[in-house]
Amino acid sequence: MKTNEFIAHGQAVDCLFERLEIQISETGEAARWRSTYCVPPFDERTTTGNWQEIKYNSNAEPYITRNGRKLYLSRFYRINNNPRP
């Protein structure tokens, strides 16, 4: 996997005008997010976060941060990028 190439492994389920995706590293120890705002009529703005270590809260729930706020991995549903033949 190229370090600059973003391959979405999950997408948030509660976004209306924003598509929020997550990419997990091959080791499973780090992640980064990508946000795409779809503002009518056809304007899209995409921002990609830096790789960061996955952290855990006191209940052992994994998360990364975005602008100082926690993004829990449970907020994302898995995208199957490797469909079976």
N, C-alpha and C positions, 0 to 999 in steps of 0.2 A: 504494500500500500504506500502510495506517495504521501509525504507528510502534508503537502498543501491541498491534496485532493480530499474533499469532504464526502464521505460515504455515510449517509444517514442509516442508523440502526434502529432508531425509534422516533416517534412523533408524538407531541403533546395532543391530548384529546379535547382540551377545553379552550381552544383559541378560535376567535371569530375572524378577525382581520389579520392575524399573525399566524404564520406556520412556524412552529418551534420544533426543531429536530435536534437529535443528539447522536453523537458518534462515540463509540467506545473503542479504546485502543486494543490492539491485538493481544496485549497481556491482560486486559481487563482491569488494570489499575488506574487508568486515566480516562478522561472524557473531555469533550468540548461540545458546545452548542452552536446552532446556526438559527438565526431569526430572519424570516422573510415577511415583511409587512406588505400586504396586498391592499393598497389604497385605491378605491375607485377614482377615475374610471379604469386606468391601466398602469398605474405607477407601482413599481415594486422596489423595495429597498432591502438589501440583504446584508446582514452583519454576522461575522463568524467569530466566536470566542476563541481564546487560546486554550491549548491543552492544559489540563489541571488534574491533580491527583484526586481521585474519588475519596471523599471523606464520609464518616459515619456519625450519626447523632447518638445520643445516649440509648436509644432503642434499636441501634444497629441498622438504621435505615440509611442507605447510601444516597449521597447528594453531591452536586457541584454547585458553584455559585455563579451568578450573573448579576453584575452591577451591585454586588454586596448582598444579594438575596439568594436563598437556597433554592435550588431546583432539584427536587427529589426525583430519583430515577423511576420511582413508582408512578410518576405523573405521565410517563411516556409509554406508549404501546410499541411493541416490536414490529419492525418492518422486515419482511423476508426478502433480503437482497440476493439470496442464493436459492432460487426455486429448484425443486427437483425435476429432472427430465420426465 
